[in-house]
Amino acid sequence: FFEDHESYERYHVNLIGVRPKKEGGKTISGSIFNRKYNIGIAKRKAFVDPTADPYAVIELVGDDTGSTDYFPVGKFRFKTLQDTPLPTWDAKTILIGKKEGTKGLRLTILDGNKRSEDELLYCVEIDRSDLPEASDLNSSEWKEFVLPGPGDGRMKGLEIFLRIKVSDGNSRVVSKEDTENQYENTNDTSYVEKVLEDSSGKPEDNALLQCWQHSSPSKAVLWVLGRNDCFMHKNVATKLFFEQNYDVYVLNYKMNGFCRKKGWISDPHYNSHCFSGSFDVYNNDIGQALKFIQEHHNYDTMMGYAHSTGGPILLNYLMHHGDDTFDGFIFNSPFLDWGFVGGDLVEFGLEHTRTLRKLHLVDKNTKIGVASTPKALQGTPITYLEKEVVVSPWSARIWSMHYYDWATRPLYKVPMTPGFAQGVTKVHRDLKTVFHNKDTVTTKPFLVITSRGDDVLVSQETLSRAVWIGPARTEIELNDNGHDIFLSGDTNDIDTAIDMVAVWMKNKGFD
């Protein structure tokens, strides 16, 4: 998969949903379920009944697709829609499969049941010959499919609507060459690295500031990474910042990004781990970075940018040191609340790791959810920095579209730690306290942009807590982008996100 990716192709799937079957261009009227309480409500075609919990699974089929149970890059489950009589997902995903071994796609729709086996409602296969030919990412086009429902059963009289396009595995938004070339000097821009040492003198407490500096800049942005993240956004930074004469400074805070490549992380499971259990340790990283930036040049404009965990890290600094250094902020899906972590009970545990520590059930360095080597690979496990690691299909999908060096961003599953959980939860509580005290973290203009397609955080929760940051906010909710809105599976969605941010910057005078 990683060494011969040109032998793969991507199947971009946009599952719209289920709708009444059309006859003669008109939607069938009436209802196949007689709802008891429908007074004053227009009748519509019901899917199964008002308490149906449908979900859909799309997967590649063939002799050798390259997808397995332990590396399911060719399979995806769309979320369960609770109590939904006529489900509409309108969601996108990417399936990746071998060109030679993939024979088609299978779409399955089931009704979830907590007390018994899920009920199969629909299953259909689409032959590879009916799908579009693979092409370059920028030229691939959607093909619409309207699949008839069964002639009888609970989906009688319905049809399924989806769109599919196929891109070549050799075509990327960011290529390996793009990634390697971003560190080379140009006629107008130089790349330098600044090691930000901690007073502890321990290598794991070092941070790294990556600096792209113009010969005659007027503005600068401090870019704060997310958890298990790296700077792989030269295409984004070019449109939003470099072309607007910004110098770009990327903060690889302790135990994250380039820190592992520098040899400062000895245990791969501790990537992004917070040993102290307090995000206050990152205040020194940001403080040193800003000092270096200000000493380099007296910029007219200073922006702050943060993705995911970078959000609470930057906001924690602002709560402690104020916002005087900055003119505005861009928050890309900031981590303001725990998202899809496996249910309310798991979220409760993550939010109360301090209590679990007091009960001596865990300590700050306990690894929670360490992935085990799959049975099929136990004879040949992947060993990295003397630890067994398991490749992440979620990360592999991103890597397929946006190449990155796995020494700077994990391609393997990274466990959670109480140190990290305690640190981020403390920032969440502090933000809530500031808001309830009718205070504000910043009065500067800021943008919170997220997407309903975020599969890490819940976009509605993210937006609902934007008010905790300050009053001068702009909120944008996209539909199809991923957790990092700029690392999505469709180039049009990426361009839309860039354009949205660019318009906001122009509106606020930051262009």
BELQUI-V994702 format. One record per residue. N is the residue number from 1. PHI is phi in whole degrees, -180 to 180 (none if undefined). OMEGA is omega as a letter, one per 20 degrees, with the letter a starting at -180 (999 if undefined). Layout:
BEGIN
N;PHI;OMEGA
N;PHI;OMEGA
END
This chain:
BEGIN
1;none;a
2;-85;a
3;-94;a
4;-135;a
5;-70;r
6;-68;r
7;-87;r
8;-111;r
9;-139;a
10;-106;r
11;-107;r
12;-85;a
13;-117;r
14;-117;a
15;-85;r
16;-78;r
17;151;a
18;-104;r
19;-146;r
20;-61;r
21;-66;a
22;-95;r
23;-125;a
24;64;r
25;82;a
26;-116;r
27;-73;r
28;-62;r
29;-95;r
30;94;a
31;-140;r
32;-95;r
33;-134;a
34;-87;a
35;-72;a
36;-70;a
37;-109;a
38;-127;r
39;-67;r
40;79;a
41;-115;r
42;-63;r
43;-71;r
44;-136;a
45;-63;a
46;-89;a
47;-76;r
48;-133;r
49;-166;a
50;-64;a
51;-107;r
52;-68;r
53;-121;a
54;-76;r
55;-143;a
56;-127;r
57;-125;r
58;-118;a
59;-150;r
60;-80;r
61;-127;a
62;157;a
63;-67;a
64;-154;a
65;-81;a
66;90;r
67;-102;a
68;-132;r
69;-62;a
70;-94;r
71;-140;a
72;-83;r
73;-72;r
74;-106;a
75;-146;r
76;-149;r
77;-110;r
78;-78;a
79;-62;r
80;-76;r
81;-103;a
82;-71;r
83;50;a
84;-122;a
85;-74;a
86;-137;a
87;-73;r
88;-127;r
89;-89;a
90;42;a
91;-132;a
92;-119;r
93;-152;r
94;-126;r
95;-109;a
96;-122;a
97;-147;r
98;-68;a
99;-63;a
100;-82;a
101;-98;a
102;-96;a
103;-106;r
104;161;a
105;-122;r
106;-123;r
107;-111;r
108;-125;r
109;-120;a
110;-130;r
111;-107;a
112;-67;a
113;-139;a
114;-75;a
115;-103;a
116;-149;r
117;-65;r
118;-63;a
119;-92;r
120;-73;a
121;-106;a
122;-163;r
123;-153;a
124;-147;r
125;-117;r
126;-113;a
127;-70;a
128;-57;a
129;-66;r
130;-89;a
131;-92;r
132;-64;r
133;-72;r
134;-68;r
135;-146;r
136;-61;a
137;-54;a
138;-78;a
139;-115;r
140;-66;a
141;-125;r
142;-72;r
143;-117;a
144;-88;r
145;-127;r
146;-116;a
147;-101;a
148;-69;r
149;-75;a
150;-68;a
151;-73;r
152;-145;a
153;89;a
154;-75;r
155;-112;r
156;-62;r
157;81;a
158;-119;r
159;-141;a
160;-113;a
161;-115;r
162;-151;r
163;-129;a
164;-140;r
165;-138;a
166;-128;r
167;-122;a
168;-76;a
169;-62;a
170;-83;a
171;-101;a
172;-131;r
173;-69;r
174;-125;a
175;-91;r
176;-60;r
177;-65;r
178;-59;a
179;-64;a
180;-70;a
181;-74;a
182;-68;r
183;-96;r
184;-93;r
185;-72;r
186;-121;a
187;-63;a
188;-114;a
189;-130;r
190;-117;r
191;-110;r
192;-137;r
193;-122;r
194;-121;r
195;-79;r
196;-104;a
197;-85;r
198;-99;a
199;-65;a
200;-68;a
201;78;r
202;-84;r
203;-58;a
204;-68;r
205;-97;r
206;-74;r
207;-128;a
208;-130;r
209;-107;r
210;-89;a
211;-128;r
212;-110;a
213;-120;r
214;-82;r
215;-73;r
216;-138;a
217;-82;r
218;-125;a
219;-139;r
220;-147;r
221;-133;r
222;-96;a
223;-103;a
224;-105;a
225;-69;r
226;-88;r
227;-67;a
228;53;a
229;-121;r
230;-153;r
231;-81;a
232;-135;a
233;-126;a
234;-57;r
235;-63;r
236;-73;a
237;-62;r
238;-63;a
239;-73;a
240;-87;a
241;-124;a
242;-59;a
243;-71;r
244;-102;r
245;68;r
246;-91;r
247;-86;a
248;-115;r
249;-121;a
250;-102;a
251;-92;r
252;-92;a
253;-70;a
254;-46;r
255;68;a
256;-137;r
257;57;a
258;-69;a
259;-60;r
260;-71;r
261;-64;r
262;-78;r
263;88;a
264;-90;r
265;-116;a
266;-94;a
267;-119;a
268;-62;r
269;-72;a
270;-98;r
271;-57;a
272;72;r
273;-68;r
274;-113;a
275;-62;a
276;-80;a
277;78;r
278;-139;r
279;-74;r
280;-61;a
281;-65;a
282;-83;r
283;-60;r
284;-68;r
285;-61;a
286;-67;r
287;-60;r
288;-65;r
289;-63;a
290;-65;r
291;-62;r
292;-64;a
293;-63;a
294;-68;r
295;-74;a
296;-72;a
297;-160;r
298;-91;a
299;-77;r
300;-74;a
301;-134;r
302;-129;r
303;-107;r
304;-115;r
305;-127;r
306;-147;r
307;-116;r
308;52;a
309;-63;r
310;-59;r
311;-61;r
312;-62;r
313;-66;r
314;-69;a
315;-65;r
316;-63;r
317;-62;a
318;-64;r
319;-65;a
320;-91;a
321;-124;r
322;82;a
323;-112;a
324;-59;a
325;-70;a
326;-105;r
327;-106;r
328;-175;a
329;-142;r
330;-123;r
331;-114;a
332;-96;a
333;46;a
334;-67;a
335;-81;a
336;-105;r
337;-160;r
338;-65;a
339;-107;a
340;-84;a
341;-110;r
342;112;r
343;117;a
344;-65;a
345;-66;r
346;-65;r
347;-61;r
348;-60;r
349;-64;r
350;-66;r
351;-79;a
352;-128;r
353;-65;r
354;-62;r
355;-66;r
356;-62;r
357;-68;r
358;-64;r
359;-85;r
360;62;r
361;-85;r
362;-145;r
363;-126;a
364;-60;a
365;-101;r
366;-63;r
367;-91;a
368;-105;r
369;79;r
370;-68;a
371;-73;r
372;-93;r
373;-59;r
374;-57;a
375;-56;a
376;-67;a
377;-114;a
378;-64;r
379;-80;r
380;-136;a
381;-68;r
382;-88;r
383;-111;a
384;-139;a
385;52;r
386;67;r
387;-128;r
388;-75;r
389;-126;a
390;-123;a
391;-64;a
392;-96;r
393;-65;r
394;-62;r
395;-69;a
396;-63;r
397;-63;r
398;-64;a
399;-59;a
400;-61;a
401;-93;a
402;-130;a
403;-63;r
404;-150;r
405;-78;a
406;-71;r
407;-77;r
408;-110;r
409;-145;a
410;-64;r
411;-97;a
412;-112;a
413;-76;a
414;-106;a
415;-72;r
416;-80;r
417;-132;r
418;-60;r
419;-61;r
420;-67;a
421;-60;r
422;-66;a
423;-64;a
424;-72;r
425;-65;r
426;-61;r
427;-66;r
428;-57;a
429;-68;r
430;-67;r
431;-62;r
432;-64;r
433;-64;r
434;-58;a
435;-66;a
436;-68;r
437;-85;a
438;58;r
439;-105;a
440;-144;r
441;-77;r
442;-149;r
443;-103;r
444;-78;r
445;-66;r
446;-147;r
447;-114;r
448;-113;a
449;-123;a
450;-145;a
451;-149;r
452;-66;r
453;-81;r
454;-62;a
455;-104;r
456;-111;r
457;-115;r
458;-93;a
459;-59;a
460;-64;r
461;-69;r
462;-58;a
463;-68;a
464;-65;a
465;-99;r
466;-61;r
467;-63;r
468;-65;a
469;-79;a
470;172;a
471;-83;a
472;-89;a
473;-105;r
474;-124;a
475;-117;r
476;-129;r
477;-117;r
478;-82;a
479;-108;a
480;-109;a
481;-76;a
482;-85;a
483;-57;r
484;-88;a
485;-61;a
486;-94;r
487;-115;a
488;-88;a
489;-91;a
490;-132;a
491;-61;r
492;-65;r
493;-69;r
494;-64;r
495;-62;r
496;-62;r
497;-62;r
498;-62;a
499;-63;r
500;-61;r
501;-66;a
502;-62;r
503;-64;r
504;-63;r
505;-61;r
506;-65;r
507;-61;a
508;-95;r
509;78;a
510;-100;a
511;-86;999
END
